[in-house]
Amino acid sequence: MKADDVEESLRKRFKKELFSPFCKAINKYDLIQPNDKIAVCISGGKDSFLLAKLFQELKRRRNFMESKEENLNATANDGLDHNGKNKENRSFELVFLVMDPGYSKTHRKQIEDNAKLLNIPIKIFKSNIFGNVENIEKSPCYICARMRRGYLYSEAKKLGCNKIALGHHYDDVIETILMGIIFSGQFQTMMPKLKSTNFEGMELIRPMYLIREKNILAWKKYNNLNFLQCACKFTEKNKDVENNSMRLKIKNLIADLAKENPLIEGNIFKSVENVNLSTIISYKDKFGEHNFLDNY
């Protein structure tokens, strides 16, 4: 069975590259709490399908550990936190949520077929996002993404979930940092978790935060899997938009810089962990804007 082979690859061939950093991010950023019910959001691409399989593997291992306490340290090298303090964290529920924003029949079938192939019990709900953004000329992708998130929060809450999990990875993070600096004139990052401001009690988590995209692509190729690239009707009609997107330009820029300095990607990532506020002209927080002259 294909799903068995894919799962085996996560346990062995790609354990170090995928499963271990997945678990490390969960522990480092405290992404899962006791009794969480998590909506794992699947868009149809490689990242979200991998996210679903990683969650299934984590659930499988934690259920196993619950029934075999004598093996508590059996997967210590995976990056899981096995101390007594966090044993209760092994209890959580999963819902695999797919939103159909107006996919073509072909694209929707591909998602359904992949879910069946990978043994992922998806729940599909419909929205009309593609129709709503079809005639928007300025920043349709940004608006589409915001609308998608709102629909996902709403549906997840209806299903009794308190968190939604998205498949953003390490490369998405460093690209976002540079995009903010170069195109928006601001220094910020894609956070590993966020509390929703519009849906009380809901939270967004990104458990693939430490996973490199090259390793996701290697996993996909190794298992001979075929996922959606982009099912958006706007980019299908406007290939130049997709090929000349800001994110793609930043991705290429980072790749070029990495040829000369292999530390460049790690340095970009660490830049948001090593912020020295005494060297910042001004910054904002929930209390407002602060300037270095305030306490000069």
Secondary structure as the mmCIF struct_conf table of DSSP 4:
data_model
#
loop_
_struct_conf.conf_type_id
_struct_conf.id
_struct_conf.beg_label_comp_id
_struct_conf.beg_label_asym_id
_struct_conf.beg_label_seq_id
_struct_conf.end_label_comp_id
_struct_conf.end_label_asym_id
_struct_conf.end_label_seq_id
HELX_RH_AL_P HELX_RH_AL_P1 LYS A 2 ARG A 11
TURN_TY1_P TURN_TY1_P1 LYS A 12 PHE A 14
HELX_RH_PI_P HELX_RH_PI_P1 LYS A 15 PHE A 19
HELX_RH_AL_P HELX_RH_AL_P2 SER A 20 LYS A 28
TURN_TY1_P TURN_TY1_P2 TYR A 29 ASP A 30
TURN_TY1_P TURN_TY1_P3 PRO A 34 ASN A 35
STRN STRN1 ASP A 36 CYS A 41
BEND BEND1 GLY A 44 GLY A 45
HELX_RH_AL_P HELX_RH_AL_P3 LYS A 46 SER A 67
HELX_RH_3T_P HELX_RH_3T_P1 GLU A 69 ASN A 71
TURN_TY1_P TURN_TY1_P4 LEU A 72 THR A 75
HELX_RH_3T_P HELX_RH_3T_P2 ALA A 76 ASP A 78
TURN_TY1_P TURN_TY1_P5 GLY A 79 GLY A 79
BEND BEND2 ASN A 83 ASN A 83
HELX_RH_3T_P HELX_RH_3T_P3 GLY A 84 ARG A 90
STRN STRN2 PHE A 92 ASP A 100
BEND BEND3 PRO A 101 GLY A 102
HELX_RH_AL_P HELX_RH_AL_P4 LYS A 105 LEU A 117
TURN_TY1_P TURN_TY1_P6 LEU A 118 ASN A 119
STRN STRN3 ILE A 122 LYS A 126
HELX_RH_AL_P HELX_RH_AL_P5 ILE A 129 VAL A 133
TURN_TY1_P TURN_TY1_P7 GLU A 134 ASN A 135
BEND BEND4 LYS A 138 SER A 139
HELX_RH_AL_P HELX_RH_AL_P6 PRO A 140 LYS A 158
TURN_TY1_P TURN_TY1_P8 LEU A 159 GLY A 160
BEND BEND5 ASN A 162 ASN A 162
STRN STRN4 LYS A 163 ALA A 165
HELX_RH_AL_P HELX_RH_AL_P7 TYR A 170 MET A 179
HELX_RH_PI_P HELX_RH_PI_P2 GLY A 180 SER A 184
BEND BEND6 GLY A 185 GLY A 185
BEND BEND7 PRO A 192 PRO A 192
STRN STRN5 LYS A 193 LYS A 195
BEND BEND8 THR A 197 PHE A 199
TURN_TY1_P TURN_TY1_P9 GLU A 200 GLY A 201
STRN STRN6 GLU A 203 ILE A 205
TURN_TY1_P TURN_TY1_P10 PRO A 207 LEU A 210
HELX_RH_AL_P HELX_RH_AL_P8 GLU A 213 TYR A 222
TURN_TY1_P TURN_TY1_P11 ASN A 223 ASN A 224
BEND BEND9 GLN A 229 GLN A 229
HELX_RH_AL_P HELX_RH_AL_P9 LYS A 233 LYS A 237
HELX_RH_AL_P HELX_RH_AL_P10 LYS A 239 ASN A 243
TURN_TY1_P TURN_TY1_P12 ASN A 244 ASN A 244
HELX_RH_AL_P HELX_RH_AL_P11 MET A 246 GLU A 260
TURN_TY1_P TURN_TY1_P13 PRO A 262 LEU A 263
HELX_RH_AL_P HELX_RH_AL_P12 ILE A 264 SER A 271
TURN_TY1_P TURN_TY1_P14 VAL A 272 GLU A 273
BEND BEND10 ASN A 274 ASN A 274
HELX_RH_3T_P HELX_RH_3T_P4 LEU A 277 THR A 279
BEND BEND11 ILE A 281 ILE A 281
STRN STRN7 SER A 282 ASP A 285
TURN_TY1_P TURN_TY1_P15 LYS A 286 PHE A 287
STRN STRN8 GLY A 288 ASN A 291
HELX_RH_3T_P HELX_RH_3T_P5 PHE A 292 ASN A 295
#
